[in-house]
Amino acid sequence: MLVAACQRHMSEVCCRMLESAYTRQMPSRPLAAIRMSAALQPTVFSDGLLARLCATVELGPLGAGTEILITGWGCPVISDETLDGLPKLRAVVHAAGTVKGHLREAVWRRGIAVSSAADANAEPVADYTLALIILAGKRSFFYARQYAAGRIHSLAHGTGDGNDGLTIGVVGASRIGRRVIERLERLGYYRVLVSDPYVPGSIDLDDLCRQSNVVTLHAPALPSTRHMIDDRRLGLMRDGTVLVNTARGSLVDTDALVRHCAAGRIDAVLDVTDPEPLPAGHPLFDLPNVLVTPHIAGAQGRERLRLGEFAVAEVERLVRGEPLLGAVLLENLGRLA
C-alpha cells in the first residue's frame, strides 16, 4: 500500500511538472472581467459558455490588469475614473443590445474597441414584432377584449379583418427594422413601405402614416425622434390603423395616443411606453383597442443565451486578431438605439 501511495504521489508530481512546463510554453491568456447583474449573469452565460470563455481568457475581478471587459444588463456607467484604473483595457464586449447606457465617448477616444450583441438581440425582437403585426392585421387584441366582454360571439361567418393586401409602414430601417422588412417580404402578402432619412428612396413619414394599415416603429430614441408620432401624425393615420411600438416609448406622444385610441380611431400594440413603466391605472391599460406588454420583445429566458454565445464568440475573434462582428463605431453612436 505504501508503494502504491508513493507511485500515486510521484504520478501527481509528474503531472504537475508537465502541466507547468506546458503552461510556460503556451502564450498567456488575456485577463478579462465580467460586469453585469449577478442575478442575470447565469441566464446569459451558461456553465458551458463560461468554460468556453475561460479557455480563451483568464477571468478575474476588474482591475489594473484587465484587458477585456465583458458587460451586460446592470453594468454601471464606465466613467473616466474607472477607465483611469484600467490602463490595459483594450476592448469592451457587451452581451446585450445598446451600449449607450453604460459607455461614454471617452471609451472610444482612448482607442478601446467596443462590440455589442445587438444583432443577436434583434432576432427575437423582429420575430415578436412580426407576430404582433400578423395578430394586429386581424385586430386580434381588440376582438379578444370584445369577446371577453360579451359584445361579440363569433366572427367565423362574418367579415372580420385579415392580413392579405395590408400596407405595413416600417419607421426606421434599423437592424431590427431591416429584419422586420425581410420577414414581411418573405410572407409575400403585404405591401411594405419604409421611412428612414438614411435610406435612399424611402418615403416621407407623413405619407407613410396616411397610407399604412399598420405602422411599426423601429427608430432610435434621439432628441430628433422624440414624439415623432405626435398628435398631427396620429391624425394622418386612417381609421382602423394599428400602431405597433417595440422600439422606444419616447417615439410616441403618449397623451395624444390616448386621445386617438379612446376615440376608437386607431388601435395600439405597445411593448414600450413613455413613461416606462406606466403608472398603475393609466388609461392605456383599460382601452379595449390597446395592448400593453412590459418590454418583453428582446431576449427573454432561454433566448438570452444567444447574447452570451455572441459575446463569447466575439471574445474569441478578438483574441485571434479577427474583425469584430458586433463592432460599435463612434461615428455611428449618435444614431444608434
TORTOR-947387 format. One record per residue (C-alpha): y, x, z. Coordinates in steps of 0.1 Angstrom, whole numbers, plus 5000, padded with zeros to 4 digits. Last residue first. Layout:
% residues N
YXZ;...
% end
This chain:
% residues 337
553046934697;554147214674;557447214656;559347474676;556247694680;555747764643;557848084642;556248204675;552748194659;549748034675;546448184664;543547944665;541248124640;542048464655;541748754630;538849004637;539149304660;535649264674;537249194709;539448934694;536648764675;534548744707;537548604726;537948334698;534248244700;534648204738;537747984733;536047764706;532947714727;535147624758;537047374738;533947214723;532547194758;535346944765;533446684743;530846644771;533446474793;536646404774;538346584745;541546404734;541846024728;541745944765;545445914773;545045614798;544445324773;546945054765;546044754743;548844524732;548644184715;547943974746;550844124765;549944194801;549744564803;552844614781;554844424807;554544694833;552944564865;551944904878;554145184864;553145334830;551545674833;553245814813;556845694808;556845664778;553345594767;550145744753;546845584742;548745294728;547445014705;550344794695;550644454678;553744324659;555844014655;554443834686;557943814702;556444004732;555344274708;558844314694;560544314728;558044544744;558444794716;562244794721;561744884757;559245154749;561345334723;558445524706;558045894699;558345964736;554745844742;553146134724;550346144698;547645864701;550045594691;548845304669;551445034658;549844724642;551844524617;551444144619;555044064608;556344334586;557844654601;561544704595;562344564629;560244834645;562345084626;565544934640;564344904675;563145264676;560145454662;561745794660;562345744698;562346124704;561446294671;564446524669;564246634705;560646724699;557346554708;555046634678;554246374651;550846204648;551745834649;549745554632;551445264614;549044984604;549944724578;552344964561;555044894536;558244854556;557445124581;556545374554;559845294536;561845374568;559845694573;560745824538;557745914517;555746234514;556146424481;556446764497;555146774533;557446934559;559546614565;556446414572;555746054561;552345974547;551045664530;547345574527;545945284507;542645194524;539245114510;537945464503;536345554536;536745914527;540545864523;540845734559;538846034573;540946284553;544246114565;543046114601;542246484598;545646564584;547346364612;545446564638;546446904625;549846754618;550746544587;553146334607;553545954605;550445814588;551145464573;547945274566;548045014538;545244764540;543144704509;539944624528;540444634565;540044274576;541643984593;540443634603;539843384575;537543154594;533743104593;532843364619;536243334636;534843184667;535943014700;539643064701;542242994729;539643034757;541543314774;538743554768;538743474731;542443524728;542143854746;539343964723;541343834693;544244064701;542044364706;540044304674;543144264652;540644324623;542644614610;543244724646;539544784650;539445014620;542745184631;541445224666;538145384654;540145614631;542345724660;539345794682;537846014655;541146194649;541546254687;537846374689;538546634661;541946754672;540646914704;538647174685;541747244663;543947274695;541647544708;544747774711;545448134705;548248364715;548648734708;550948924732;553649124714;556149114743;558348864725;555248644720;554848594758;558648584763;558748274742;557248064771;553747964778;552547704803;553347354789;553947474753;550347594748;549147264733;545447194730;542847324754;540847654760;543947864756;543348234747;546148454759;546048814744;547249164750;547849184788;547949554798;551249534817;550249214836;552549214867;555649194846;554048904828;553848704861;557548774868;558448664832;556648344840;553248224828;553547854838;550647734859;547247664843;546147314851;544447254818;543247574803;543847944802;541848254792;543948574799;542748884781;543849244791;543849214828;544249554845;547349454865;545649154880;544048814874;540748794891;537548904873;535548854841;534349164823;534349084786;531849034758;528548964775;530548784802;531748534777;528148454766;527148404803;530248184808;529247974777;525647934790;526847834825;529047574809;532747634803;534947334797;533447084822;532847364847;536647464845;537947114853;537747124891;539047474893;542047384871;542847664849;543348044849;540448254837;540648634838;539548914814;539049284816;537949444783;534449574781;533949944783;532250114753;528550174760;527250524766;528150514803;526350184806;523150324791;523150614816;523750374845;520950144832;518550434829;519350554864;519050204878;515650164860;514450504873;515450414909;513650074906;510450244893;510550514920;510750234946;507950044930;505850354930;506650434966;505650074976;502350114957;501650454974;502350295008;500050005000;
% end
